[in-house]
Amino acid sequence: AYHSLDVAAVGAAWWAADTGLRTRMASLLGLAMDEARALMLWLLAVHDLGKFAGSFQALSEPGARAVDARLPARQVRGTRHDSWSVEFGARILLPDTPDATMLLFEAVASHHGRPAAVQTVPGRGYDESDLEAATAFVAACGPALGLDGDAGKAFEDIERAQRATWLVVGFAVVCDWIGSNTRWFPYELAPMALDAYWRYVALPRARAAIDAAGIVPARFASGD
């Protein structure tokens, strides 16, 4: 959960610092600036739902011990977490999320250089407790980020979504790259409320990270 907020915080910091980026994104989506920001931050916050799957949690030693108790070993390996993200998104978001938003969600879920493959064996590699945890996170991340409850679910323009996918996924890739760098976002083991982590940990680190990464265009002072 913390990593997802780190990535969303990078998006928030970059958005605030780069007028050209936010203007272009809002224009492509046909949204007001604050609506486009809310949509982008929500998408970034839910970009890695597949990491709630037992198959991903088993990659760490403590996670492997916990997962071994509830998932057969044959279900744990062989599927990438971005595939689980697409499946979790379909199960959690699809019932009341417009097709345009789902298209953008699948784009940000595919942030590792290629479209995420659709898992062909539903439920393989995770159990209902994993899905419940991801569902709870989706419900909590909007309020934690200070977003309206309908952020992400009110965007219905499929043609604009199709045109915006390249910029949206590029934005997500860079935000994930920066948010995954442990030099800027070291692992946090202490449990804390998501809104507290967002405000006091993720956002300050993100502001420093985008400065260090050098992704914001330089501003030149105008001469006389």
N, C-alpha and C positions, 0 to 999 in steps of 0.2 A: 504493500500500500504506500509506503514512504517513497519508493522509487517513482510511482505514478504521479505523486504530488510533486516530486522533484522536477519531473519532465514538464508538468503543467506550469510549474513556477518559472522554468526557463522560458516557456512560451509567453507567460505574462510579462516577464522582464524584457524580453525581446520586443514584444508588441509595444510596450510603453516607450521603448527607446528608438524605434525605427518607424518613422512616419511613412516612408515609402511602402514598407511591408504591410502595415495595417490598412493603408489606403487601397493598395492593390487587392488585398484579400477581401475587404468589404465590398469593393466594386465588383469583383468576380462573383461573389455570393449574392449581390443585390441586397445587402443588409445594411442597416445603420451600424456605425462603428461599434457601439456597445453590444449590439446583438451579435455581430461577427466575432467580437472578442469572447463573449460568453460561449458561443458555439465552439470556437477553437480550444478554449481552455477545457471545456467538458470533454471534447474528443481526446485531448492529450491525457486527461485524467483517467479515461477508460481504455487507453490504447493497449494495455497489457493485461487484459482480464485473464488471458490464458495462464498467467503465472500463478493463479490460484489453483490450478490443476495439480493433483498429486504427482503427475508425471514430471512437472517442473520442480515442485517442492522437493522431490526425491534427489535432485541434483546436489543438494547439500547433505552433509552427514547427519545432522540432527533431523532434517526433513526426511531423509531416507528411512531412518528408524521409525518415524511416525507413520510414514506412508506404507511401509512394509506390513504394518499391522492391519491395514484395511484394503490394500490393493494387491492383486496378484502381480508378481514380478513381471510377467509377460505384458502387462498393461502399462508399465511405467516408461518403457523406452520406445524410441522410434518415431515420435511425433514432435514437431517443433511447437514451442509455446505460442507462436503467432497463429498456428492452425487452431489451437484451443481458443485463442482470443476470438476468432471468427465464429467458432461454434458456441462459445459462451455468449457472445453478443447476440447470435440468433435466438438463443433460448431465453435470454434475459430481456433484451431490448426490442426484439422484433414485434411482439404482440401489439405494442402501442407506439412504435417509432416509425416515422415516414420513410419511404424508400430512399429519398434523397439523403437523409441523415444516415441511414444504414450504408449507403454507398460510400459516404465519407468515412464512416467508422471502419469499414473494411479496408479503405485506403490507408488509414493510420495504423491499423493492425498489421498491415504489410510494410512495416518500417525497417525491414532487414534486407532490402535490396531486391525483393521479388514478391509478387502477389502470394499471399498466404494460401497454402493448399487447403481445400475443404476436407475436413476429417470424414472418412467414409464409414466409420463404426461409432455412431453416437454413444457417448458414455464411456468409451474405452480410454483409460488413462486418468480418469477422475471419478469421484463418486458424488452423491448428492450433497454431502457436507461441503465439498469444494465449490459447487455451484451456489449453495446458500451463502457462503462467504463472499463470493464475487457479487452476488445480488445485493447483499448488505452494503458492500463497498460502493456499488453504483448508486444506491439510495443515499449514502452518506457523503459522497464526494462533492456533489453540487453545493449543499449547505456549507461544507467545510471550506470551499473556495469562494463562498459568498455569492453564488450564482442563483439566478431564478430557478425555481423548480422545473420549468419547462425548457431550460437550456438544452439544446441539442434535439429536442423532440418537436420543435415547432418549425423546423426548416423543411420545406416541402417542394422546393424547386429542383426537380431532377435534372433539367437541362443545365442549370447553373452549377449544380453539384458535379456533373460530368466535366464541365469546363474547368472547374476549380481543383479537381483531384490532384493534378500534378503539383500545383503550388502547395496544396494542403499536405500531401504526403512528404514533399520536400521539407516543409516546415517541421513536420513531425520527426523526420529522420534526424535533422540537426538538433532539435530539442532533445531527442532521446540520446543522441551521441554525447551531448554536453551533460545531460542529467545522469548519464551512466558513468561518468568519469569520477572515480573515487577521490581524486585529488580535490575536486570541488564539492563533491557530495559523499563524504565518508559514510560508511554504514552506521546506522543508529540502532542500537539494541534496546534502548530504554523505551518502554511503551508510553505513548502520550496521545491525547485526543488529536484527531486529524486536523481540526481547525487550528489548534495550537501549533502543531508541526508546520502547517502551511504558513502561518503568520510569522512565527518566531525562528523557524529553521529554514524551510525551503525557499521562501522569498528572499531573505537576505543572502543566502548562498547563491541563488540564481542571479541576482544583480551583480555580484562579484564575478560569477562564472562567465557571463556574457561579455563583461569587460575584458577578462583574461583571454577568452576565446577569440576576441577581435572580430565578431560577426556584425557589429553595428557599423554602418557607414560613418566615416569621419565627418565631423562638422568643421567647416572652414569659416573663419571670421571674415566678414565682408570688409573690403578696404574702402578708403575715402575716394 
